[in-house]
């Protein structure tokens, strides 16, 4: 059985009376996202997970860092012996090391500096390695917790943030482009339970599932336990708007986005969602000017948030590349908004788009659309 030491993020550490609730949710998520894990114990500022297999917790929001470690009793000789054995396993000619010690159990007779000094001296004597506290080739970590000590050599960065499920239930408009993918990731990192709403141009959802939209959702599902995708056909709306006179074309993108948020808000209400979010980025395209976003907001009495509003486009791309989403997200795909975009106006006034909508039977389009929604759960 492998032992993993997991430190939770400073966001959780700063909580006061409700910290226990955040830690409880983090433990749930670890078990849910890593079903081989057999137990997750809370041990004074850290979690200890047991699993029969190699695990990687870098996909669990709320994790600051994690390490595979050896758990030992609070026995000084055993701690030193394990640290020396670990250093020997990693020792190479010319290698320098440092000991990083932390004592959470204040009743332990040595403080952190003394632990580091004594363990370091034992490693030097046993291996002959030199010491470099600033830029070592090897770090030996010793943590003293209540009732147990942990010795390990490698720490792996987690995604930080808050555990999914601690910040409400959100529905995100999801095109499959990099903006909507990164927006969903960032909402999850702030503890949001996320569902995605994708408007597709096909007769049924299968082509969207099999193309990048479904594949990206599966990738997001690694980070977002419980993620669902609501596949929404846009054919009923297209049938109505295609018959409108050409003079309304500049307003069609905003009108379609107003339709999308109406449908998304209806789905959110039906499934206990509390707010919508989008991948909008201020000024990036015609539909994302302040005037057009306000026109979209006015369509629903439901909160709409935009986590990427002030990002530079390159910042979004860089984050998407680092997370492994970008290569798939940039692949071509039939996007509903793109199909509507024929010389769109950048400053749609609400009376203009309401005049367009007066020629549509929006109630019927919304009812037909909601009746044809297909729901997928990307991960079992």
Secondary structure as the mmCIF struct_conf table of DSSP 4:
data_model
#
loop_
_struct_conf.conf_type_id
_struct_conf.id
_struct_conf.beg_label_comp_id
_struct_conf.beg_label_asym_id
_struct_conf.beg_label_seq_id
_struct_conf.end_label_comp_id
_struct_conf.end_label_asym_id
_struct_conf.end_label_seq_id
STRN STRN1 UNK A 2 UNK A 8
HELX_LH_PP_P HELX_LH_PP_P1 UNK A 9 UNK A 9
HELX_RH_AL_P HELX_RH_AL_P1 UNK A 10 UNK A 13
TURN_TY1_P TURN_TY1_P1 UNK A 14 UNK A 14
TURN_TY1_P TURN_TY1_P2 UNK A 17 UNK A 18
HELX_RH_AL_P HELX_RH_AL_P2 UNK A 19 UNK A 33
TURN_TY1_P TURN_TY1_P3 UNK A 35 UNK A 36
STRN STRN2 UNK A 37 UNK A 42
BEND BEND1 UNK A 44 UNK A 45
STRN STRN3 UNK A 47 UNK A 51
BEND BEND2 UNK A 52 UNK A 53
TURN_TY1_P TURN_TY1_P4 UNK A 58 UNK A 59
BEND BEND3 UNK A 60 UNK A 60
TURN_TY1_P TURN_TY1_P5 UNK A 61 UNK A 62
STRN STRN4 UNK A 63 UNK A 72
BEND BEND4 UNK A 74 UNK A 74
HELX_RH_AL_P HELX_RH_AL_P3 UNK A 76 UNK A 90
TURN_TY1_P TURN_TY1_P6 UNK A 93 UNK A 94
STRN STRN5 UNK A 96 UNK A 103
TURN_TY1_P TURN_TY1_P7 UNK A 106 UNK A 107
BEND BEND5 UNK A 108 UNK A 110
HELX_RH_AL_P HELX_RH_AL_P4 UNK A 112 UNK A 127
STRN STRN6 UNK A 130 UNK A 131
BEND BEND6 UNK A 133 UNK A 135
BEND BEND7 UNK A 137 UNK A 137
STRN STRN7 UNK A 138 UNK A 145
TURN_TY1_P TURN_TY1_P8 UNK A 146 UNK A 147
STRN STRN8 UNK A 148 UNK A 152
BEND BEND8 UNK A 153 UNK A 153
STRN STRN9 UNK A 156 UNK A 157
BEND BEND9 UNK A 161 UNK A 161
STRN STRN10 UNK A 162 UNK A 162
TURN_TY1_P TURN_TY1_P9 UNK A 164 UNK A 165
BEND BEND10 UNK A 166 UNK A 167
STRN STRN11 UNK A 169 UNK A 173
BEND BEND11 UNK A 176 UNK A 177
HELX_RH_AL_P HELX_RH_AL_P5 UNK A 178 UNK A 189
STRN STRN12 UNK A 190 UNK A 190
TURN_TY1_P TURN_TY1_P10 UNK A 191 UNK A 191
STRN STRN13 UNK A 193 UNK A 200
BEND BEND12 UNK A 202 UNK A 205
HELX_RH_AL_P HELX_RH_AL_P6 UNK A 206 UNK A 210
BEND BEND13 UNK A 211 UNK A 211
HELX_RH_AL_P HELX_RH_AL_P7 UNK A 212 UNK A 221
TURN_TY1_P TURN_TY1_P11 UNK A 222 UNK A 223
BEND BEND14 UNK A 224 UNK A 224
TURN_TY1_P TURN_TY1_P12 UNK A 225 UNK A 226
STRN STRN14 UNK A 228 UNK A 233
HELX_RH_AL_P HELX_RH_AL_P8 UNK A 235 UNK A 241
TURN_TY1_P TURN_TY1_P13 UNK A 242 UNK A 243
BEND BEND15 UNK A 244 UNK A 244
HELX_RH_3T_P HELX_RH_3T_P1 UNK A 246 UNK A 251
HELX_RH_AL_P HELX_RH_AL_P9 UNK A 252 UNK A 270
TURN_TY1_P TURN_TY1_P14 UNK A 271 UNK A 272
STRN STRN15 UNK A 275 UNK A 277
TURN_TY1_P TURN_TY1_P15 UNK A 282 UNK A 283
BEND BEND16 UNK A 284 UNK A 285
HELX_RH_3T_P HELX_RH_3T_P2 UNK A 286 UNK A 288
BEND BEND17 UNK A 289 UNK A 289
HELX_RH_AL_P HELX_RH_AL_P10 UNK A 290 UNK A 297
TURN_TY1_P TURN_TY1_P16 UNK A 298 UNK A 299
BEND BEND18 UNK A 301 UNK A 302
STRN STRN16 UNK A 304 UNK A 305
TURN_TY1_P TURN_TY1_P17 UNK A 307 UNK A 310
HELX_RH_AL_P HELX_RH_AL_P11 UNK A 313 UNK A 323
TURN_TY1_P TURN_TY1_P18 UNK A 324 UNK A 324
HELX_RH_AL_P HELX_RH_AL_P12 UNK A 326 UNK A 329
TURN_TY1_P TURN_TY1_P19 UNK A 330 UNK A 330
BEND BEND19 UNK A 331 UNK A 331
HELX_RH_AL_P HELX_RH_AL_P13 UNK A 336 UNK A 340
BEND BEND20 UNK A 342 UNK A 343
BEND BEND21 UNK A 346 UNK A 347
HELX_RH_AL_P HELX_RH_AL_P14 UNK A 350 UNK A 357
TURN_TY1_P TURN_TY1_P20 UNK A 358 UNK A 359
BEND BEND22 UNK A 360 UNK A 360
HELX_RH_AL_P HELX_RH_AL_P15 UNK A 362 UNK A 371
TURN_TY1_P TURN_TY1_P21 UNK A 372 UNK A 372
STRN STRN17 UNK A 374 UNK A 377
BEND BEND23 UNK A 378 UNK A 378
#
